[in-house]
Amino acid sequence: MSNYTPKMEAEIASETMTYDRAVALATEWGLSVKSVIAKTKSLGIDYTPKPRATRKTSGVTKADLVRQIEGKLDCQLDGLQNASASALTTLLGAL
């Protein structure tokens, strides 16, 4: 048995589904957001998820950190770019 009436399905299909719209419909209908998103996808309707938050807060890239570290040590360090940004920041601070 479906939690969705034909009227609800028509409302889902009326426009492109976004995360914010799914939240609004779920609240209105007393359903979970995941349920509304799953129903949208099962109906073959386009769904635009909310953008993922980025962790980059300082505006400095890992490449910038590597260049700064190499500059302080006056050498080329191959593979350093594979380290995490937090490890590179800690290393740069320790220099």
N, C-alpha and C positions, 0 to 999 in steps of 0.2 A: 504494500500500500504506500502510495506517495504522499509526502507532506505538501505537495505542490498542486494547486488547482490549475486548470487551463488558463484562468485569468492571471495567476501568478507567473506562469510560464510565458504568457504573452508580454507581461511587464518586464520580465528578464530579457526577452528578445527585442524589446522596443528600441534599445540603443546599446552601444558597446558597454560592456560591464567593466567597471574599474573597481579597485579595492574599496574606495570610499562609497561608491554606490552600493556595493555588496553589503557593507556595514549598515547603511541606511535601510536597505530592504530587509536584512536579517533582523534589525531592531523592530521594524514595523510589523514583521510577520511572526516574531517570537521564535526565530530559528537561529542557528549558529551561522557565523560568517562562512565557515568552511563548507557548510551544507549548501549555501547559496552559490558559492564559487564552484563547487562540484556539480551542482545542477546546471549551472551556466555552461560548464565544459561538456557535460553529457548531452546538452542540447546542441552542441556544436557552435556555440556563440563565442565570439572573440572576447577574451578576458585580458585586461591590462593590469598586471600586478603593481603593487606600490613599489616605488624605487627603493633599492637597498641602500641603507646608510653606509657611507664610506667611513673608514677609520682614520683617514688622513686628516689630521687636525692642525698640524703645524704649517702645512703648505710646502714642506721640504720633502723631496722625493728620496727614495733609497739611493738613487744614483748620485744625488747631491751629497748625501751623507758619506758615501764611499769616496767621492772626490775629496771631501774635507779631511777624512781620515788619512787617505793616501798623501794629501798635501802636508799634513802634520808629521807623518812618518817619513816623508820624502822617499816613497817607494811605491811600486805597483803591486797590488794584492789581488791576484786572480781568484775568483770564486767568492769574494767578500760580498758581492751583490746578492748572493743567495741567502745571506743571513736575514733575519727578521729586522724590521725597521726599529723595533724597540731595542734589540741587541746592538744595532749600529749606533743608535742614540746614546746608549749606555757607554759603549766603547769610546765614542767621540767625547763624551763628558769626562771619561777617565784620563784622556790624553791631555 
